[in-house]
Amino acid sequence: MAKILVVGCGDLGAATAKKIYKKHEVIGLRRNMHALSDSIKTIYADVTLPTSLSQLELLKPNIIIYCVSAGGQTDEQYQAAYVTGLKNILATQANNQGLSHVLFVSSTRVYGQNSGEILDENSPTLAVDFGGERLLEAESVLKQQACQTISMRLSGIYGNERLRLLNMAKDLSRWPQDNHWSNRIYRDDAAGFIAFVVEKATKNRSLEDCYIVTDDMPTQQYEVLTWLAEQQQVDVSNVKIPATQGGKRLSNQRMRDTGFQLQYPNYQVGYGRILKAR
């Protein structure tokens, strides 16, 4: 049994914690003053306030999962959440000789390529906005640790609590003017893969330092919107599909090579489950 600290227990972090707590001692850190469950110890703190993190110095986890989200879409908020916050958490473990792994939940936003090419973990990172730049800065901080560190670069997350695209599909006036390649991962699969990597880490199995976490099927945006609209009985007979221009196609081959099995390998399976539940 390992002691695992999950930093950032929002939608994804909480789902991850609940997948691993039966096998390990899991502690969740969050700002929101609500306990995760009776079985998971919850610490209330803010990663941007070092004084609130002092209790972590005695915690000495074996594995840290850093899974925070920025408070908004500004450079300052990304800097605070992903760079400063990560530094503050790692500083509390300076004397923790038992820390073996740190998993950082990053984003495929670090790939700014926009020509529809297929990208994998060996492709050059090309940040074209503050979000990608700050995430790469955080990944650089991560690599300075003595223990093994792993960047989990997630594509667009969707799920029962993430319905932006589903709602957009119902309103044709909100559809984008352009049509581009898009990539996504169902929330439960994202949490499932993080938990899968944790299990490998506790057994000292070989792991890469970076994984793209996405489903099997990069898809043109209008294809997804059209399918979602039709599933919701929206008339799309007059929709003119623009030519595909730009975007990126992400390969999940390295993730699949670990032996992990996706429950929702494409958008139809994933959104189909959500629509059925509704």
C-alpha positions in Angstrom: 0.0 0.0 0.0 1.3 3.4 -1.0 0.6 6.8 0.5 -0.7 9.0 -2.4 -1.4 12.7 -2.3 -3.8 14.0 -4.9 -3.4 17.7 -5.2 -6.4 19.3 -6.8 -9.6 17.3 -6.2 -12.0 18.9 -8.7 -13.9 16.7 -11.2 -10.9 14.8 -12.5 -8.8 14.7 -9.3 -11.7 13.5 -7.2 -12.5 10.8 -9.8 -8.9 9.6 -9.8 -8.8 9.5 -6.0 -11.9 7.4 -5.9 -10.4 4.9 -8.3 -7.3 4.3 -6.1 -8.4 4.7 -2.5 -9.4 1.1 -2.0 -5.8 -0.1 -2.6 -3.9 2.7 -1.1 -3.8 5.4 1.6 -5.1 8.4 -0.4 -5.1 12.0 0.8 -6.9 14.7 -1.2 -5.9 18.3 -1.2 -8.5 20.9 -2.3 -9.6 24.5 -1.7 -13.3 23.7 -1.6 -14.4 22.9 2.0 -16.2 19.7 1.1 -14.9 16.2 2.0 -14.3 13.8 -0.9 -15.7 10.8 1.0 -15.5 9.2 4.4 -12.8 6.9 3.1 -10.4 9.6 1.8 -8.8 12.1 4.1 -9.2 15.6 2.8 -6.9 18.5 3.5 -8.1 22.0 2.7 -5.4 24.3 1.4 -4.4 26.5 -1.5 -1.4 25.6 -3.6 -0.7 29.3 -4.2 -0.4 30.0 -0.4 2.7 28.3 1.1 1.5 29.0 4.6 -1.5 26.8 4.1 0.6 23.8 3.0 2.8 23.4 6.1 1.0 20.2 7.2 2.2 18.5 4.0 5.8 18.5 5.3 5.0 15.7 7.8 2.7 13.8 5.3 5.6 12.3 3.2 3.6 10.7 0.4 5.2 8.1 -1.9 3.4 9.4 -4.9 2.0 12.9 -5.7 -0.7 13.5 -8.4 -0.8 17.2 -9.3 -4.2 17.8 -10.8 -5.1 21.4 -10.3 -7.0 23.7 -12.7 -6.4 27.4 -13.2 -8.9 29.8 -11.8 -9.4 31.4 -15.2 -7.9 32.0 -18.6 -5.2 34.5 -17.9 -1.4 34.2 -17.8 -1.3 35.2 -14.1 -3.8 32.5 -13.2 -2.0 29.8 -15.2 1.3 30.9 -13.6 -0.2 30.7 -10.1 -1.9 27.3 -10.5 0.6 25.4 -12.6 4.0 26.9 -11.9 4.0 28.6 -8.5 1.6 26.0 -7.1 3.6 23.1 -8.2 6.8 24.6 -6.8 5.1 25.2 -3.5 3.9 21.6 -3.3 7.3 20.2 -4.2 9.0 22.4 -1.7 7.0 20.8 1.1 8.6 17.4 0.1 12.2 18.6 0.1 13.1 16.1 2.9 10.8 13.3 1.7 13.2 10.5 0.8 10.2 8.2 0.2 8.8 10.2 -2.7 9.2 8.0 -5.7 6.9 9.5 -8.4 5.2 12.8 -9.2 2.5 12.8 -11.8 1.6 16.2 -13.4 -1.7 16.6 -15.2 -0.7 18.8 -18.1 -2.5 19.4 -21.5 -2.0 18.9 -25.2 -2.1 22.7 -25.3 1.7 22.4 -25.3 1.4 21.4 -29.0 0.5 24.5 -30.9 0.9 22.9 -34.3 -2.1 23.7 -36.5 -1.6 21.9 -39.9 -3.6 18.7 -39.2 -0.4 16.6 -38.7 -0.3 13.6 -36.4 1.6 14.3 -33.2 3.0 12.1 -30.5 5.3 12.4 -27.5 8.3 12.7 -29.7 6.9 15.7 -31.6 8.3 19.1 -30.7 6.3 21.1 -28.3 5.3 24.4 -29.8 3.4 26.6 -27.3 1.6 29.4 -29.1 -0.2 31.0 -26.1 0.3 31.7 -22.4 -1.4 28.5 -21.5 1.0 26.3 -23.4 4.0 28.3 -22.2 3.0 28.0 -18.5 2.4 24.3 -18.8 5.8 23.7 -20.4 7.3 25.8 -17.7 5.7 23.6 -15.1 6.9 20.5 -16.9 10.4 21.9 -16.7 10.1 22.4 -13.0 8.9 18.8 -12.7 12.0 17.5 -14.5 14.3 19.0 -11.8 13.0 16.5 -9.2 15.2 13.6 -8.1 12.3 11.1 -8.3 10.6 9.9 -11.4 8.2 12.4 -12.9 5.5 11.9 -15.5 3.7 14.6 -17.5 0.2 13.5 -18.5 -0.8 15.6 -21.5 -4.6 15.4 -21.7 -6.6 16.4 -24.7 -10.1 18.0 -24.3 -11.9 16.4 -21.4 -15.6 15.7 -21.6 -18.1 13.8 -19.4 -21.3 14.1 -17.3 -20.2 17.4 -15.9 -18.5 18.7 -19.0 -21.2 19.3 -21.6 -20.0 22.4 -23.5 -19.9 20.7 -26.9 -23.1 18.8 -26.3 -24.9 22.0 -25.6 -23.2 23.8 -28.5 -24.5 21.2 -30.9 -28.1 22.1 -30.1 -27.7 25.7 -31.1 -26.5 26.1 -34.7 -25.8 29.7 -34.2 -22.9 28.8 -31.8 -21.1 26.5 -34.2 -17.7 27.7 -35.2 -17.0 29.3 -38.6 -14.1 26.9 -39.3 -13.8 23.2 -39.3 -10.7 21.7 -37.8 -9.3 18.5 -36.3 -10.1 17.9 -32.7 -9.2 15.5 -29.9 -10.9 14.5 -26.7 -10.8 12.1 -23.7 -13.7 11.0 -21.6 -13.3 12.0 -17.9 -13.5 8.5 -16.6 -10.9 7.3 -19.1 -8.5 10.1 -18.1 -8.9 9.2 -14.4 -8.6 5.6 -15.3 -5.3 6.0 -17.0 -3.9 8.1 -14.2 -4.9 5.4 -11.8 -3.4 2.8 -14.1 -0.1 4.6 -14.1 -0.2 4.9 -10.3 -0.5 1.1 -10.0 2.4 0.6 -12.3 4.4 3.1 -10.2 3.7 1.2 -7.0 5.0 -2.0 -8.5 8.1 -0.3 -9.9 7.1 -1.0 -13.5 8.8 0.8 -16.3 7.1 4.1 -17.2 7.8 6.9 -19.7 8.2 10.5 -18.6 5.3 11.7 -20.7 2.0 10.4 -22.1 -0.5 11.9 -24.4 -3.9 11.0 -22.9 -6.6 11.0 -25.6 -9.0 8.6 -27.3 -8.5 6.6 -30.4 -10.2 8.9 -32.9 -9.1 12.4 -33.8 -12.2 13.8 -35.5 -13.2 16.9 -37.5 -15.1 19.3 -35.3 -18.1 19.5 -37.6 -18.4 15.7 -37.7 -18.8 15.6 -33.9 -21.2 18.6 -33.8 -23.3 17.1 -36.6 -23.6 13.7 -34.8 -24.4 15.3 -31.5 -27.0 17.5 -33.1 -28.7 14.5 -34.8 -28.7 12.5 -31.6 -30.6 15.4 -30.0 -33.1 15.7 -32.9 -31.7 18.9 -34.2 -32.3 19.5 -37.9 -28.9 19.9 -39.6 -30.0 19.5 -43.2 -29.1 23.0 -44.1 -25.7 23.1 -42.4 -22.9 23.7 -44.8 -19.7 22.0 -43.6 -16.6 24.1 -44.1 -13.5 22.7 -45.5 -11.2 21.2 -42.9 -8.5 23.7 -42.1 -5.9 23.2 -39.3 -6.1 21.6 -35.9 -4.0 18.6 -34.9 -4.4 14.8 -34.7 -3.0 13.3 -31.5 -1.7 9.7 -31.3 -2.3 7.7 -28.1 -0.1 4.8 -29.1 2.3 5.2 -26.2 -0.6 5.2 -23.8 -2.1 2.1 -25.4 1.3 0.4 -25.4 1.1 0.3 -21.6 -1.8 -2.1 -21.8 -4.4 0.4 -20.8 -7.9 -0.3 -22.2 -10.1 2.7 -23.0 -13.8 2.3 -22.0 -14.7 5.1 -24.4 -12.4 4.9 -27.5 -14.3 7.5 -29.5 -16.7 10.3 -29.2 -19.8 8.3 -30.2 -19.3 5.8 -27.4 -18.6 8.4 -24.9 -21.3 10.9 -25.8 -23.6 8.0 -26.4 -23.3 7.0 -22.8 -24.0 10.6 -21.6 -27.0 11.0 -23.9 -28.4 7.6 -22.8 -28.1 8.6 -19.1 -30.0 11.8 -19.8 
